[in-house]
Amino acid sequence: MKCFIHMDKEAIAVCKTCGKAMCAECSAYSNHSGICPECRKVQFEKERNSCMVKKKELKEEIFWCKVKAILLFWLLLIPVIVNVLKILNRKNQIKEIDERISILSKEIDKLEIALQNKGAAFI
């Protein structure tokens, strides 16, 4: 029996997948696993296609993970920014209140002195 690819060479095996005869050189393509080069090529093409599909799926998953991460970042960052602005605003309000308390305390002190002096002239 002759090899289906190399018609001048004697076959040493038959492909387990398609049943075609193959020579030693053809058998070597699949490390003498009993699969002819054509069937091996089909196996590699199927595996490559499967890998390409998986790669596409992984890239899409990465894309959506990035989108989710960005959205979560902004959803969390906005409340942080709002609260920081509230803190700064409240600190300014406290500063203004402290200034008013200081002014009122001085005025109260003046009035207390005036009242202790029983109506002496207000300064």
Secondary structure, 3 states (H helix, E strand, C coil): CECCCCCCCECCEECCCCCCEECHHHHHCCCCCCCCHHHHHHHHHHHHHHHHHHHHHHHHHHHHHHHHHHHHHHHHHHHHHHHHHHHHHHHHHHHHHHHHHHHHHHHHHHHHHHHHCCCCCCC
